[in-house]
Amino acid sequence: MLAGLLLMPVAGATGTQQRRPLQVDDIFEMEGIGHAYGGPFAFSADGKSLAFTRLRARKTLLNHQREFLLSNDRADVWMQLASGEPVTNLTQGERNASGWWAPQWSADGQWLAMLSTRDGRVTLWGWRKASKQLIQLSEREVELQDYDRPPFVWLSNSQILLPVASEQPTRAVIESDLEATPRLAGAAWRDAAIGERPTVSALYSGKLSSSPQRAQGQLLLIDIKRQQAKVLANRSTAAWTTAPDGRAVAFARNEGVYVPSPDEPLPLRRITPTAALATWSVSIHSSDGAVLVESAGVTQDVLPESIRWS
């Protein structure tokens, strides 16, 4: 059987509600269902439990300049454990202005993992069915690569593949350019007024910069039972895809940045979301973290979106 969800206008119970034009303040009262970074809802493997992302009203936001989170910074994860049971708000993010989204069940249905901005950064959290408690599963800040894909992957009932940002980032991942610009510009204006050091920026084209490589993230294997984290890759990664039997995982591994040539047209593939600027190899690891394949010595021109298991 295939069930569908229809969004229909709802009339007032008495049919006597007064209609009026939409006002600007109404936009800040609107709620909704979250999307992106894995989708708005997740069913447990047995189909009995449902978790979904519900957006609070915009007026509850303390920061309106984090559009890259696609409104998930005002979201909560809600749950219905079984048919007929009440739907409950697991995360209660309005209490501390935090966002909760991207719910994913473990295969045995004992854990529900999700992302949150609770401590001012995007980190991984989990809800444990046995204790009915929220637990922070990793203190490292999550590296958000592609809003069309889940931001992490369950590898087993107790293991999660988690991409994290550099341990020494130049700025927090959660900070958008809209937030960073006033802070950086304000500091530069003060330096310019004092006149003790240069504040000019020089931009170059057509050659590689002598500046160091941009900060790279890491791919962690989080074991929630042992409370351990193992580094699988000291690079930014994407497109993590588990084998059907769960015994291996393949992913794209960032090897550098594509440098355009002034004498050649841009390849068509560079317009794809993940590969727009970066160059990638492919890595395959076993479920215990052992390296099975590293293609960096063979090719660094893999399209992440093309990785598929038979």
C-alpha positions in Angstrom: 0.0 0.0 0.0 1.2 3.5 -0.8 0.1 6.3 1.5 0.4 10.0 0.7 0.3 13.2 2.7 -1.8 16.0 1.3 -1.5 19.6 2.5 -5.0 21.1 2.3 -6.4 24.5 3.4 -8.3 24.1 6.6 -11.5 26.0 7.2 -12.6 27.4 10.5 -14.9 25.2 12.6 -17.7 27.7 12.4 -16.9 29.1 9.0 -17.1 32.6 10.5 -13.3 33.5 10.5 -12.5 37.0 9.3 -10.2 37.1 6.3 -7.6 39.8 5.9 -4.6 40.5 3.7 -1.3 38.9 4.6 0.9 41.1 6.7 4.7 41.1 7.2 4.4 40.1 10.8 2.5 37.0 9.7 5.7 35.6 8.1 7.3 35.5 11.5 4.5 33.4 12.8 4.7 30.7 10.2 5.7 27.2 11.1 6.4 24.3 8.8 8.1 21.0 8.2 11.9 20.9 7.9 13.7 19.8 4.8 17.2 19.1 3.4 20.2 17.3 5.1 18.5 13.9 4.9 14.9 15.0 4.6 12.1 15.9 7.0 11.2 12.5 8.4 12.6 9.0 9.2 10.8 5.7 9.9 12.4 3.1 12.1 13.3 -0.2 10.2 10.2 -2.0 11.5 8.0 0.9 10.3 6.4 1.4 13.7 8.2 4.6 14.9 8.3 8.0 13.1 10.6 10.9 13.7 10.2 14.2 11.8 11.5 17.8 11.8 9.0 20.5 12.6 9.9 24.2 12.2 9.1 26.7 14.9 7.9 30.2 14.1 10.6 32.5 12.8 10.0 34.9 15.7 11.7 32.4 17.9 15.1 32.9 16.1 17.8 34.8 17.8 19.9 35.0 14.6 18.2 35.5 11.2 21.4 35.3 9.1 22.0 31.5 9.0 20.1 30.7 5.8 22.5 27.9 4.9 20.9 25.8 7.6 17.7 26.2 5.6 15.6 27.1 8.7 16.7 24.0 10.6 18.2 26.2 13.3 14.6 26.8 14.4 13.5 23.2 14.1 12.7 20.4 16.6 12.6 16.7 16.2 9.2 15.2 17.0 8.4 11.5 17.4 5.6 9.0 17.5 6.9 5.7 18.8 3.9 3.6 17.6 0.5 4.0 16.0 -2.0 5.5 18.5 0.6 6.9 20.8 0.9 10.7 21.2 3.3 12.8 19.1 5.9 14.4 21.3 8.6 17.1 21.0 11.8 15.3 21.8 14.1 18.3 21.7 12.3 21.4 23.1 14.7 23.7 21.2 12.7 26.8 22.0 13.9 26.6 25.6 17.5 27.4 24.6 17.0 28.7 21.0 18.6 25.6 19.5 17.8 23.8 16.3 17.4 20.0 15.9 17.1 18.2 12.5 18.2 15.4 10.2 16.8 12.5 12.3 18.1 9.0 11.4 17.2 5.7 13.2 19.7 2.9 13.9 18.7 -0.3 12.2 17.6 -1.9 15.5 15.5 1.2 16.4 17.2 1.7 19.7 18.9 5.0 18.8 17.8 8.1 16.9 20.7 10.3 15.8 20.3 13.9 14.7 22.1 17.3 14.4 21.8 20.2 16.8 23.0 23.7 17.3 22.5 23.4 21.1 26.1 24.4 22.1 26.4 27.1 19.5 27.9 24.7 16.9 26.5 22.0 14.7 27.2 18.7 16.5 25.8 15.2 16.6 23.3 14.1 19.2 21.3 10.9 19.9 18.1 9.9 21.6 18.3 6.5 23.4 15.1 4.6 23.5 16.0 2.7 26.6 16.6 5.8 28.7 14.5 8.3 26.8 17.3 10.8 27.0 19.2 13.0 24.6 23.0 12.4 24.6 25.7 14.3 22.8 27.5 11.8 20.6 30.4 14.0 19.4 31.7 17.3 20.4 33.4 17.9 17.1 31.6 20.3 14.7 29.9 18.6 11.8 31.1 19.5 8.3 28.0 20.1 6.2 28.9 19.2 2.6 25.8 18.7 0.6 22.2 19.7 1.7 20.8 17.1 -0.7 22.2 14.2 1.3 22.1 13.0 4.9 24.9 14.6 6.9 26.0 11.4 8.5 25.5 7.6 8.0 24.7 4.7 10.3 27.2 1.9 9.6 25.8 -0.5 12.2 23.5 -0.4 15.3 26.3 1.3 17.2 28.5 3.0 14.6 28.1 6.2 12.8 30.2 7.8 10.0 30.5 11.5 10.8 32.3 14.1 8.8 33.7 16.8 11.1 35.4 20.1 10.4 39.0 20.9 11.0 40.1 20.8 14.6 41.4 24.3 14.2 38.9 26.1 11.9 39.4 29.7 10.9 35.8 30.3 12.0 32.9 28.2 13.3 31.1 26.2 10.6 27.8 27.6 11.8 28.9 31.2 11.2 27.7 32.4 7.8 29.3 35.0 5.6 26.6 37.5 6.6 27.8 37.1 10.2 31.5 37.0 9.5 31.6 40.1 7.2 30.7 42.7 9.9 33.1 41.2 12.4 36.0 41.0 10.0 35.3 44.4 8.4 35.0 46.0 11.7 38.4 44.8 12.8 40.0 45.9 9.5 38.4 49.4 9.8 40.1 49.7 13.2 43.4 48.6 11.8 43.1 51.0 8.9 42.4 53.9 11.3 45.4 53.1 13.5 47.6 52.7 10.5 50.2 50.3 12.0 49.7 47.5 9.5 48.4 47.1 5.9 44.7 46.3 5.5 44.7 45.9 1.7 43.6 42.6 0.0 45.3 41.4 -3.2 43.4 39.0 -5.5 45.1 37.0 -8.2 43.8 35.1 -11.2 45.3 32.5 -13.5 47.9 31.0 -11.2 48.0 29.0 -7.9 48.1 31.1 -4.8 51.1 30.7 -2.5 48.7 30.6 0.5 48.4 27.3 2.5 45.8 24.8 1.5 42.3 25.4 2.9 41.5 23.6 6.1 40.5 20.0 5.6 38.0 18.1 7.7 38.0 14.5 8.9 35.8 11.5 8.6 35.2 9.8 12.0 33.8 6.4 12.9 31.8 7.0 16.1 31.2 4.0 18.3 28.4 5.0 20.6 28.7 1.9 22.8 32.4 2.2 23.5 32.2 6.0 23.4 35.2 6.1 21.0 36.0 7.9 17.7 38.4 6.6 15.1 39.7 8.8 12.2 39.0 7.1 8.8 40.2 10.0 6.6 42.2 13.2 7.3 40.4 14.9 4.5 37.0 16.3 3.8 34.7 13.6 2.4 31.3 13.3 0.7 28.8 10.8 -0.7 29.3 8.1 2.0 27.6 4.9 0.6 27.4 1.7 2.6 27.5 -1.7 0.9 24.2 -3.7 1.0 25.6 -6.2 3.5 26.9 -3.3 5.8 30.4 -4.7 5.8 32.0 -1.8 3.9 31.5 1.9 3.0 32.7 3.9 0.0 33.1 7.6 0.0 34.6 10.5 -2.0 37.8 11.9 -0.5 38.8 15.5 -1.3 42.2 15.8 -2.9 42.4 19.4 -3.8 40.6 22.2 -5.7 39.9 22.4 -9.4 42.0 25.1 -11.0 40.5 26.6 -14.2 42.7 27.1 -17.3 42.4 30.4 -19.3 42.8 28.4 -22.5 40.1 25.8 -21.8 36.3 25.9 -21.2 35.0 24.8 -17.9 34.1 21.1 -17.9 30.3 20.5 -17.7 30.7 18.3 -14.6 31.9 21.2 -12.6 28.4 22.4 -12.2 27.4 19.4 -10.1 26.7 20.3 -6.4 29.5 18.5 -4.5 32.2 18.6 -7.3 31.8 22.2 -8.2 35.2 23.3 -6.9 36.9 20.3 -5.5 38.7 17.2 -7.0 38.0 13.8 -5.4 39.3 10.3 -5.2 37.3 7.3 -3.9 38.1 5.3 -0.7 36.6 2.1 0.5 36.8 1.0 4.2 35.6 -2.1 6.0 33.0 -1.6 8.8 35.8 -1.8 11.4 37.6 1.0 9.7 40.3 -0.9 7.8 41.3 0.5 4.4 40.3 -1.7 1.5 40.8 0.7 -1.5 42.5 4.2 -1.9 42.3 5.5 -5.4 44.3 8.7 -4.8 47.3 7.2 -6.6 45.1 6.2 -9.6 42.7 9.0 -10.1 41.7 12.3 -8.3 38.9 13.0 -10.7 36.0 11.0 -9.3 32.4 12.4 -9.4 31.1 11.9 -5.9 27.5 11.6 -7.1 28.4 8.6 -9.2 29.5 6.2 -6.4 27.2 3.2 -6.4 27.3 -0.4 -5.0 25.9 -3.3 -6.9 
